Structure formats: C-alpha cells, structure tokens
Amino acid sequence: MNLYTAEVHDQLRSSDPAARHLSSFDAVRDADFLNQMLYLDTKIFMASLNLNYNDKMSMASSVEVRVPFLDRELAEFAAWNIPPDLKLKGFFHPTTKHIFRRAMQDVVARRVLRQPKAGFAAPVDYWLANDLREMVDDLLSETNIRKRGLFRPEAVRRLVDEHRVGAEDWSMQIWQFLTWRTGCEFSWIPEPSKERRSSLTPARPRPREFLESAETQSRHGRADD
C-alpha cells in the first residue's frame, strides 16, 4: 500500500529507509547476532523513541525520571562482557533478562521473576475505537489529509476502515497519523501552498520573530498575574 502522494513518492524514491539500521548493524558486524540486535535497539529505538518519549512525558508532568540500568559503565559492561546466553536463555521459549532474573531470585518473589517481559504500552487500540474515534474521523478526514499534500487520503482511510472491521491491526500506524495531524493543528506549521508542496520541510518562523512573540506573550502573562 503506497501511502504517499505521487509527488512525495518521487522525492523519496532515492532514499533508503533502512540505511541507518544497516549502518548500525555494520558497526558491530563481527558481534553475536543477539548483541547486534541489542546494539541496534540501543542506538535507534531507545534513543529516538523510548528514552525520548519517557523524558518528554515525565517532564511534562514535572516528574524527574532516572534510568539506573543505563548508567554508561554498566550498560557498556553488559553489552560487551556478558555472554549472549546469559541475556537470552533458551531457543523456542527463551527467558529474557536471564542473568538479571538469577541475580534477583533471593530478592524478588518467584511469581514476579517468572513473568514475561512486558512494556508499558498505552491502550491505543481501545482509544482509537472509543474515546478517539471522532477525532480520528475528523483529523484523518479526506479534506485534512489532502490539504497537507503528503499522503493519499484514500490510503489513510483504507487503514482506518480495515482496522475498524478487524481485517488488519493498523493501530500503531493510525496513531502515528493522528499524532502527526495533531501536531499540525497545534503548531505554527502552516498549510503548504501548491508552490511549496515540492519541499517536505515545513515553514517555521524566523528566530527573531518567534522570540519577540514569546517575549510579548510572557509580558502579558505577568501583567495578568
């Protein structure tokens, strides 16, 4: 399924979305495959997603989050000195974090140690089907998608329809579209004109204008107080 408009698709034709992943793999080409995957996870997924979102959301709630297992020396030691079979034990039904579970067996209850690895996933699927259903239909409508000039409205609608009837699980893809459209609605990014649609870089205010605007708003806020 091609999500991009023909114009955007032509611009992206020469780019390789896997380039960064392949480059990270190449940096540890001689390592064990498990360590290669963990290295890739650390360099790309954790840095740009997990840690980034965790920091932003915690700061937005005035909470200071610490990640003790990502102490640099500890992380480097675990990455290159702990054998792969102590990280992932078994083949068909492997035990994750094996060495950590063994280290905690006299500290943590057995029923906890036997639990499978689980992330802190948000109930996106439920939100899209219930609380955010109207928002999805609004922000991802044909009109709203078409006026940005990046994606094909019919392709986006197909994702939503297939997900709602249970044909496919497109919850993450729809969520990404929804956050993108929300960002467009609540940022200073203007709708692209036909002349500017050939450029994928959104227009931003010049630094001086932005700072002057922020300073003015700040003064008004203090005056109201």
Order of alpha helices (4+ residues) and beta strands (2+ residues): alpha-alpha-alpha-alpha-alpha-alpha-beta-beta-alpha-alpha-alpha-alpha-alpha-alpha-alpha-alpha
